[in-house]
């Protein structure tokens, strides 16, 4: 007798869909933010070229460098939280959900 595959298929399919939507949305947000930041820097350069105002590029570089260092520091602390204990509901769902979410996330990032 074969086991009922409907819960397994629902977990895998739902996880893939959630991962895909998340990856797609994150890529769109990153693209939008990059365009906004690029337009802002181009506007600053244009306004400085027209001698309307003076921009301290060294100060902008130091502020952006500190922001990049903060993000890098936050990303290095993520692997430390992976080994922590999770609620029983996540451990019952297990590997099918995690693998399907990660696969969907990768496809969403690629398609976004």
N, CA, C and O atoms as a GROMACS GRO file, in nm:
protein
  448
    1UNK      N    1   0.085  -0.117   0.000
    1UNK     CA    2   0.000   0.000   0.000
    1UNK      C    3   0.090   0.124   0.000
    1UNK      O    4   0.182   0.135   0.081
    2UNK      N    5   0.064   0.216  -0.091
    2UNK     CA    6   0.146   0.338  -0.100
    2UNK      C    7   0.090   0.445  -0.006
    2UNK      O    8  -0.031   0.456   0.011
    3UNK      N    9   0.178   0.522   0.054
    3UNK     CA   10   0.130   0.628   0.143
    3UNK      C   11   0.067   0.741   0.064
    3UNK      O   12   0.093   0.758  -0.055
    4UNK      N   13  -0.014   0.816   0.131
    4UNK     CA   14  -0.081   0.930   0.069
    4UNK      C   15   0.022   1.040   0.043
    4UNK      O   16   0.085   1.088   0.137
    5UNK      N   17   0.040   1.079  -0.080
    5UNK     CA   18   0.141   1.177  -0.118
    5UNK      C   19   0.089   1.320  -0.119
    5UNK      O   20   0.166   1.412  -0.143
    6UNK      N   21  -0.039   1.340  -0.093
    6UNK     CA   22  -0.095   1.475  -0.100
    6UNK      C   23  -0.031   1.571   0.001
    6UNK      O   24   0.002   1.682  -0.038
    7UNK      N   25  -0.011   1.535   0.128
    7UNK     CA   26   0.054   1.629   0.220
    7UNK      C   27   0.198   1.661   0.179
    7UNK      O   28   0.243   1.775   0.190
    8UNK      N   29   0.270   1.558   0.132
    8UNK     CA   30   0.407   1.579   0.087
    8UNK      C   31   0.412   1.672  -0.033
    8UNK      O   32   0.493   1.763  -0.038
    9UNK      N   33   0.324   1.649  -0.130
    9UNK     CA   34   0.320   1.733  -0.250
    9UNK      C   35   0.279   1.875  -0.215
    9UNK      O   36   0.331   1.971  -0.272
   10UNK      N   37   0.186   1.889  -0.122
   10UNK     CA   38   0.146   2.023  -0.079
   10UNK      C   39   0.258   2.097  -0.010
   10UNK      O   40   0.276   2.218  -0.031
   11UNK      N   41   0.335   2.027   0.072
   11UNK     CA   42   0.448   2.089   0.140
   11UNK      C   43   0.554   2.132   0.040
   11UNK      O   44   0.605   2.244   0.047
   12UNK      N   45   0.588   2.044  -0.052
   12UNK     CA   46   0.692   2.075  -0.150
   12UNK      C   47   0.644   2.185  -0.245
   12UNK      O   48   0.718   2.280  -0.270
   13UNK      N   49   0.525   2.172  -0.297
   13UNK     CA   50   0.474   2.272  -0.391
   13UNK      C   51   0.452   2.407  -0.327
   13UNK      O   52   0.486   2.510  -0.385
   14UNK      N   53   0.396   2.407  -0.206
   14UNK     CA   54   0.374   2.534  -0.136
   14UNK      C   55   0.505   2.599  -0.098
   14UNK      O   56   0.518   2.722  -0.107
   15UNK      N   57   0.603   2.519  -0.055
   15UNK     CA   58   0.734   2.574  -0.021
   15UNK      C   59   0.802   2.634  -0.142
   15UNK      O   60   0.863   2.741  -0.132
   16UNK      N   61   0.794   2.566  -0.256
   16UNK     CA   62   0.854   2.619  -0.378
   16UNK      C   63   0.788   2.750  -0.418
   16UNK      O   64   0.856   2.845  -0.455
   17UNK      N   65   0.656   2.756  -0.408
   17UNK     CA   66   0.584   2.878  -0.445
   17UNK      C   67   0.621   2.994  -0.354
   17UNK      O   68   0.644   3.105  -0.402
   18UNK      N   69   0.628   2.970  -0.224
   18UNK     CA   70   0.666   3.075  -0.130
   18UNK      C   71   0.809   3.120  -0.155
   18UNK      O   72   0.838   3.239  -0.153
   19UNK      N   73   0.899   3.025  -0.179
   19UNK     CA   74   1.038   3.060  -0.209
   19UNK      C   75   1.051   3.139  -0.338
   19UNK      O   76   1.128   3.235  -0.345
   20UNK      N   77   0.976   3.099  -0.440
   20UNK     CA   78   0.980   3.170  -0.568
   20UNK      C   79   0.932   3.313  -0.553
   20UNK      O   80   0.996   3.406  -0.602
   21UNK      N   81   0.820   3.332  -0.487
   21UNK     CA   82   0.765   3.466  -0.468
   21UNK      C   83   0.861   3.552  -0.386
   21UNK      O   84   0.880   3.670  -0.417
   22UNK      N   85   0.921   3.495  -0.284
   22UNK     CA   86   1.014   3.570  -0.201
   22UNK      C   87   1.138   3.610  -0.280
   22UNK      O   88   1.179   3.726  -0.274
   23UNK      N   89   1.197   3.518  -0.354
   23UNK     CA   90   1.314   3.549  -0.435
   23UNK      C   91   1.284   3.652  -0.542
   23UNK      O   92   1.364   3.744  -0.564
   24UNK      N   93   1.171   3.639  -0.607
   24UNK     CA   94   1.131   3.734  -0.711
   24UNK      C   95   1.113   3.874  -0.653
   24UNK      O   96   1.159   3.973  -0.710
   25UNK      N   97   1.045   3.882  -0.539
   25UNK     CA   98   1.020   4.012  -0.476
   25UNK      C   99   1.149   4.076  -0.428
   25UNK      O  100   1.169   4.197  -0.443
   26UNK      N  101   1.237   3.997  -0.369
   26UNK     CA  102   1.364   4.052  -0.320
   26UNK      C  103   1.447   4.107  -0.436
   26UNK      O  104   1.507   4.213  -0.423
   27UNK      N  105   1.452   4.035  -0.548
   27UNK     CA  106   1.530   4.085  -0.661
   27UNK      C  107   1.470   4.214  -0.717
   27UNK      O  108   1.545   4.304  -0.754
   28UNK      N  109   1.338   4.224  -0.723
   28UNK     CA  110   1.274   4.346  -0.772
   28UNK      C  111   1.303   4.464  -0.680
   28UNK      O  112   1.329   4.575  -0.726
   29UNK      N  113   1.299   4.440  -0.548
   29UNK     CA  114   1.326   4.548  -0.452
   29UNK      C  115   1.472   4.593  -0.463
   29UNK      O  116   1.500   4.713  -0.458
   30UNK      N  117   1.564   4.498  -0.479
   30UNK     CA  118   1.705   4.534  -0.493
   30UNK      C  119   1.728   4.614  -0.620
   30UNK      O  120   1.802   4.712  -0.619
   31UNK      N  121   1.666   4.573  -0.729
   31UNK     CA  122   1.680   4.649  -0.855
   31UNK      C  123   1.626   4.790  -0.840
   31UNK      O  124   1.689   4.886  -0.885
   32UNK      N  125   1.509   4.803  -0.778
   32UNK     CA  126   1.449   4.935  -0.760
   32UNK      C  127   1.537   5.023  -0.672
   32UNK      O  128   1.556   5.141  -0.703
   33UNK      N  129   1.590   4.968  -0.564
   33UNK     CA  130   1.677   5.045  -0.476
   33UNK      C  131   1.805   5.087  -0.547
   33UNK      O  132   1.853   5.198  -0.527
   34UNK      N  133   1.860   4.999  -0.631
   34UNK     CA  134   1.981   5.034  -0.705
   34UNK      C  135   1.955   5.149  -0.802
   34UNK      O  136   2.039   5.237  -0.817
   35UNK      N  137   1.839   5.148  -0.867
   35UNK     CA  138   1.805   5.257  -0.959
   35UNK      C  139   1.788   5.388  -0.883
   35UNK      O  140   1.837   5.492  -0.927
   36UNK      N  141   1.720   5.385  -0.769
   36UNK     CA  142   1.700   5.506  -0.690
   36UNK      C  143   1.833   5.563  -0.641
   36UNK      O  144   1.857   5.683  -0.652
   37UNK      N  145   1.920   5.477  -0.588
   37UNK     CA  146   2.050   5.523  -0.540
   37UNK      C  147   2.134   5.577  -0.656
   37UNK      O  148   2.200   5.680  -0.641
   38UNK      N  149   2.131   5.510  -0.769
   38UNK     CA  150   2.206   5.558  -0.887
   38UNK      C  151   2.157   5.693  -0.936
   38UNK      O  152   2.237   5.780  -0.969
   39UNK      N  153   2.024   5.710  -0.941
   39UNK     CA  154   1.970   5.840  -0.982
   39UNK      C  155   2.004   5.950  -0.883
   39UNK      O  156   2.030   6.064  -0.922
   40UNK      N  157   2.004   5.917  -0.754
   40UNK     CA  158   2.040   6.016  -0.652
   40UNK      C  159   2.186   6.060  -0.666
   40UNK      O  160   2.216   6.179  -0.658
   41UNK      N  161   2.275   5.964  -0.688
   41UNK     CA  162   2.416   5.999  -0.704
   41UNK      C  163   2.438   6.076  -0.833
   41UNK      O  164   2.518   6.170  -0.836
   42UNK      N  165   2.369   6.040  -0.939
   42UNK     CA  166   2.380   6.115  -1.065
   42UNK      C  167   2.328   6.257  -1.048
   42UNK      O  168   2.386   6.351  -1.102
   43UNK      N  169   2.219   6.273  -0.973
   43UNK     CA  170   2.165   6.408  -0.949
   43UNK      C  171   2.263   6.491  -0.866
   43UNK      O  172   2.282   6.610  -0.893
   44UNK      N  173   2.327   6.429  -0.767
   44UNK     CA  174   2.428   6.502  -0.689
   44UNK      C  175   2.544   6.545  -0.777
   44UNK      O  176   2.591   6.658  -0.766
   45UNK      N  177   2.590   6.456  -0.864
   45UNK     CA  178   2.702   6.490  -0.952
   45UNK      C  179   2.662   6.602  -1.048
   45UNK      O  180   2.744   6.690  -1.076
   46UNK      N  181   2.540   6.600  -1.100
   46UNK     CA  182   2.495   6.704  -1.192
   46UNK      C  183   2.483   6.839  -1.122
   46UNK      O  184   2.525   6.941  -1.176
   47UNK      N  185   2.427   6.838  -1.002
   47UNK     CA  186   2.411   6.962  -0.927
   47UNK      C  187   2.548   7.020  -0.891
   47UNK      O  188   2.567   7.141  -0.891
   48UNK      N  189   2.642   6.933  -0.860
   48UNK     CA  190   2.777   6.982  -0.831
   48UNK      C  191   2.843   7.034  -0.959
   48UNK      O  192   2.914   7.135  -0.954
   49UNK      N  193   2.821   6.969  -1.070
   49UNK     CA  194   2.878   7.014  -1.197
   49UNK      C  195   2.825   7.152  -1.237
   49UNK      O  196   2.897   7.234  -1.292
   50UNK      N  197   2.698   7.176  -1.208
   50UNK     CA  198   2.638   7.306  -1.237
   50UNK      C  199   2.677   7.413  -1.135
   50UNK      O  200   2.636   7.528  -1.147
   51UNK      N  201   2.755   7.376  -1.035
   51UNK     CA  202   2.803   7.464  -0.928
   51UNK      C  203   2.687   7.524  -0.847
   51UNK      O  204   2.694   7.638  -0.801
   52UNK      N  205   2.583   7.446  -0.831
   52UNK     CA  206   2.470   7.489  -0.749
   52UNK      C  207   2.502   7.462  -0.602
   52UNK      O  208   2.469   7.543  -0.515
   53UNK      N  209   2.568   7.348  -0.576
   53UNK     CA  210   2.612   7.318  -0.441
   53UNK      C  211   2.740   7.237  -0.447
   53UNK      O  212   2.777   7.184  -0.552
   54UNK      N  213   2.806   7.229  -0.335
   54UNK     CA  214   2.931   7.155  -0.327
   54UNK      C  215   2.906   7.026  -0.248
   54UNK      O  216   2.846   7.028  -0.141
   55UNK      N  217   2.951   6.914  -0.304
   55UNK     CA  218   2.930   6.784  -0.243
   55UNK      C  219   3.062   6.735  -0.186
   55UNK      O  220   3.164   6.734  -0.255
   56UNK      N  221   3.061   6.694  -0.060
   56UNK     CA  222   3.179   6.637   0.004
   56UNK      C  223   3.180   6.487  -0.023
   56UNK      O  224   3.121   6.410   0.053
   57UNK      N  225   3.247   6.445  -0.130
   57UNK     CA  226   3.246   6.306  -0.172
   57UNK      C  227   3.318   6.216  -0.072
   57UNK      O  228   3.284   6.099  -0.060
   58UNK      N  229   3.417   6.269  -0.001
   58UNK     CA  230   3.487   6.189   0.100
   58UNK      C  231   3.393   6.153   0.215
   58UNK      O  232   3.397   6.042   0.267
   59UNK      N  233   3.307   6.249   0.254
   59UNK     CA  234   3.210   6.222   0.360
   59UNK      C  235   3.106   6.118   0.314
   59UNK      O  236   3.068   6.030   0.391
   60UNK      N  237   3.062   6.128   0.190
   60UNK     CA  238   2.967   6.031   0.135
   60UNK      C  239   3.030   5.893   0.129
   60UNK      O  240   2.964   5.793   0.157
   61UNK      N  241   3.159   5.888   0.091
   61UNK     CA  242   3.228   5.759   0.085
   61UNK      C  243   3.242   5.697   0.224
   61UNK      O  244   3.224   5.576   0.240
   62UNK      N  245   3.272   5.778   0.325
   62UNK     CA  246   3.288   5.722   0.460
   62UNK      C  247   3.154   5.674   0.516
   62UNK      O  248   3.148   5.573   0.585
   63UNK      N  249   3.046   5.746   0.487
   63UNK     CA  250   2.914   5.704   0.533
   63UNK      C  251   2.872   5.574   0.463
   63UNK      O  252   2.821   5.483   0.527
   64UNK      N  253   2.893   5.567   0.331
   64UNK     CA  254   2.855   5.445   0.259
   64UNK      C  255   2.942   5.327   0.301
   64UNK      O  256   2.895   5.214   0.305
   65UNK      N  257   3.069   5.353   0.330
   65UNK     CA  258   3.157   5.245   0.375
   65UNK      C  259   3.112   5.190   0.511
   65UNK      O  260   3.116   5.070   0.534
   66UNK      N  261   3.071   5.280   0.600
   66UNK     CA  262   3.023   5.232   0.731
   66UNK      C  263   2.893   5.153   0.716
   66UNK      O  264   2.871   5.056   0.789
   67UNK      N  265   2.807   5.192   0.622
   67UNK     CA  266   2.684   5.116   0.597
   67UNK      C  267   2.716   4.979   0.540
   67UNK      O  268   2.654   4.880   0.578
   68UNK      N  269   2.812   4.972   0.449
   68UNK     CA  270   2.852   4.843   0.391
   68UNK      C  271   2.914   4.753   0.499
   68UNK      O  272   2.888   4.633   0.502
   69UNK      N  273   2.995   4.812   0.586
   69UNK     CA  274   3.054   4.734   0.696
   69UNK      C  275   2.946   4.680   0.789
   69UNK      O  276   2.956   4.567   0.837
   70UNK      N  277   2.842   4.760   0.815
   70UNK     CA  278   2.732   4.715   0.901
   70UNK      C  279   2.658   4.597   0.838
   70UNK      O  280   2.627   4.499   0.906
   71UNK      N  281   2.632   4.606   0.708
   71UNK     CA  282   2.561   4.497   0.638
   71UNK      C  283   2.648   4.371   0.638
   71UNK      O  284   2.598   4.261   0.662
   72UNK      N  285   2.777   4.387   0.612
   72UNK     CA  286   2.867   4.272   0.611
   72UNK      C  287   2.874   4.208   0.749
   72UNK      O  288   2.878   4.085   0.761
   73UNK      N  289   2.875   4.289   0.854
   73UNK     CA  290   2.878   4.236   0.989
   73UNK      C  291   2.748   4.162   1.020
   73UNK      O  292   2.750   4.056   1.084
   74UNK      N  293   2.636   4.215   0.976
   74UNK     CA  294   2.508   4.148   0.998
   74UNK      C  295   2.502   4.016   0.923
   74UNK      O  296   2.446   3.918   0.975
   75UNK      N  297   2.557   4.011   0.804
   75UNK     CA  298   2.554   3.887   0.726
   75UNK      C  299   2.646   3.781   0.784
   75UNK      O  300   2.619   3.662   0.769
   76UNK      N  301   2.754   3.821   0.849
   76UNK     CA  302   2.843   3.721   0.908
   76UNK      C  303   2.783   3.659   1.033
   76UNK      O  304   2.826   3.551   1.074
   77UNK      N  305   2.684   3.724   1.095
   77UNK     CA  306   2.622   3.668   1.214
   77UNK      C  307   2.506   3.573   1.180
   77UNK      O  308   2.455   3.506   1.270
   78UNK      N  309   2.466   3.565   1.056
   78UNK     CA  310   2.355   3.478   1.018
   78UNK      C  311   2.390   3.330   1.036
   78UNK      O  312   2.306   3.256   1.089
   79UNK      N  313   2.507   3.281   0.996
   79UNK     CA  314   2.535   3.138   1.015
   79UNK      C  315   2.532   3.093   1.161
   79UNK      O  316   2.509   2.975   1.188
   80UNK      N  317   2.554   3.182   1.256
   80UNK     CA  318   2.549   3.146   1.396
   80UNK      C  319   2.409   3.113   1.444
   80UNK      O  320   2.393   3.041   1.543
   81UNK      N  321   2.308   3.164   1.376
   81UNK     CA  322   2.171   3.138   1.417
   81UNK      C  323   2.112   3.014   1.351
   81UNK      O  324   2.001   2.972   1.386
   82UNK      N  325   2.183   2.955   1.257
   82UNK     CA  326   2.129   2.839   1.187
   82UNK      C  327   2.123   2.718   1.278
   82UNK      O  328   2.029   2.639   1.270
   83UNK      N  329   2.222   2.700   1.366
   83UNK     CA  330   2.227   2.582   1.450
   83UNK      C  331   2.136   2.588   1.571
   83UNK      O  332   2.131   2.491   1.647
   84UNK      N  333   2.065   2.698   1.592
   84UNK     CA  334   1.979   2.708   1.710
   84UNK      C  335   1.858   2.617   1.696
   84UNK      O  336   1.822   2.578   1.585
   85UNK      N  337   1.796   2.586   1.808
   85UNK     CA  338   1.681   2.495   1.805
   85UNK      C  339   1.559   2.567   1.749
   85UNK      O  340   1.539   2.686   1.771
   86UNK      N  341   1.479   2.492   1.677
   86UNK     CA  342   1.359   2.545   1.614
   86UNK      C  343   1.237   2.478   1.677
   86UNK      O  344   1.248   2.371   1.737
   87UNK      N  345   1.120   2.541   1.661
   87UNK     CA  346   0.998   2.478   1.714
   87UNK      C  347   0.972   2.342   1.651
   87UNK      O  348   1.021   2.311   1.543
   88UNK      N  349   0.893   2.263   1.720
   88UNK     CA  350   0.865   2.126   1.675
   88UNK      C  351   0.793   2.123   1.541
   88UNK      O  352   0.809   2.027   1.466
   89UNK      N  353   0.716   2.226   1.509
   89UNK     CA  354   0.644   2.224   1.381
   89UNK      C  355   0.740   2.229   1.265
   89UNK      O  356   0.717   2.162   1.164
   90UNK      N  357   0.847   2.306   1.276
   90UNK     CA  358   0.943   2.310   1.166
   90UNK      C  359   1.019   2.179   1.155
   90UNK      O  360   1.050   2.135   1.044
   91UNK      N  361   1.049   2.116   1.266
   91UNK     CA  362   1.122   1.991   1.258
   91UNK      C  363   1.034   1.879   1.204
   91UNK      O  364   1.087   1.783   1.147
   92UNK      N  365   0.904   1.887   1.221
   92UNK     CA  366   0.815   1.785   1.166
   92UNK      C  367   0.802   1.797   1.014
   92UNK      O  368   0.789   1.696   0.945
   93UNK      N  369   0.807   1.919   0.963
   93UNK     CA  370   0.797   1.938   0.818
   93UNK      C  371   0.927   1.894   0.752
   93UNK      O  372   0.925   1.824   0.651
   94UNK      N  373   1.039   1.936   0.809
   94UNK     CA  374   1.170   1.884   0.771
   94UNK      C  375   1.226   1.927   0.638
   94UNK      O  376   1.201   2.037   0.589
   95UNK      N  377   1.302   1.837   0.582
   95UNK     CA  378   1.384   1.864   0.464
   95UNK      C  379   1.301   1.897   0.339
   95UNK      O  380   1.343   1.985   0.264
   96UNK      N  381   1.188   1.835   0.311
   96UNK     CA  382   1.116   1.869   0.188
   96UNK      C  383   1.078   2.016   0.178
   96UNK      O  384   1.087   2.076   0.071
   97UNK      N  385   1.036   2.076   0.289
   97UNK     CA  386   0.998   2.216   0.286
   97UNK      C  387   1.119   2.305   0.264
   97UNK      O  388   1.116   2.396   0.181
   98UNK      N  389   1.225   2.280   0.337
   98UNK     CA  390   1.344   2.365   0.328
   98UNK      C  391   1.406   2.356   0.189
   98UNK      O  392   1.444   2.458   0.132
   99UNK      N  393   1.415   2.237   0.136
   99UNK     CA  394   1.476   2.223   0.004
   99UNK      C  395   1.389   2.284  -0.105
   99UNK      O  396   1.442   2.342  -0.200
  100UNK      N  397   1.259   2.271  -0.094
  100UNK     CA  398   1.173   2.328  -0.197
  100UNK      C  399   1.170   2.481  -0.188
  100UNK      O  400   1.163   2.549  -0.290
  101UNK      N  401   1.175   2.534  -0.066
  101UNK     CA  402   1.180   2.680  -0.051
  101UNK      C  403   1.310   2.734  -0.107
  101UNK      O  404   1.310   2.836  -0.176
  102UNK      N  405   1.422   2.669  -0.080
  102UNK     CA  406   1.549   2.718  -0.131
  102UNK      C  407   1.556   2.707  -0.283
  102UNK      O  408   1.612   2.795  -0.350
  103UNK      N  409   1.501   2.601  -0.338
  103UNK     CA  410   1.498   2.588  -0.485
  103UNK      C  411   1.409   2.696  -0.546
  103UNK      O  412   1.446   2.757  -0.646
  104UNK      N  413   1.294   2.719  -0.486
  104UNK     CA  414   1.206   2.825  -0.536
  104UNK      C  415   1.268   2.962  -0.522
  104UNK      O  416   1.252   3.047  -0.610
  105UNK      N  417   1.340   2.986  -0.413
  105UNK     CA  418   1.408   3.113  -0.392
  105UNK      C  419   1.514   3.137  -0.500
  105UNK      O  420   1.525   3.247  -0.554
  106UNK      N  421   1.590   3.033  -0.532
  106UNK     CA  422   1.694   3.046  -0.636
  106UNK      C  423   1.631   3.072  -0.773
  106UNK      O  424   1.682   3.155  -0.849
  107UNK      N  425   1.523   3.003  -0.804
  107UNK     CA  426   1.456   3.026  -0.933
  107UNK      C  427   1.394   3.167  -0.935
  107UNK      O  428   1.399   3.235  -1.038
  108UNK      N  429   1.337   3.210  -0.824
  108UNK     CA  430   1.279   3.345  -0.817
  108UNK      C  431   1.383   3.453  -0.836
  108UNK      O  432   1.358   3.552  -0.904
  109UNK      N  433   1.501   3.435  -0.777
  109UNK     CA  434   1.608   3.532  -0.796
  109UNK      C  435   1.656   3.533  -0.942
  109UNK      O  436   1.687   3.638  -0.997
  110UNK      N  437   1.661   3.415  -1.003
  110UNK     CA  438   1.706   3.408  -1.141
  110UNK      C  439   1.604   3.469  -1.237
  110UNK      O  440   1.643   3.533  -1.335
  111UNK      N  441   1.477   3.451  -1.211
  111UNK     CA  442   1.372   3.501  -1.300
  111UNK      C  443   1.337   3.648  -1.276
  111UNK      O  444   1.286   3.715  -1.366
  112UNK      N  445   1.365   3.697  -1.157
  112UNK     CA  446   1.327   3.834  -1.122
  112UNK      C  447   1.399   3.933  -1.202
  112UNK      O  448   1.379   4.053  -1.184
   0.00000   0.00000   0.00000
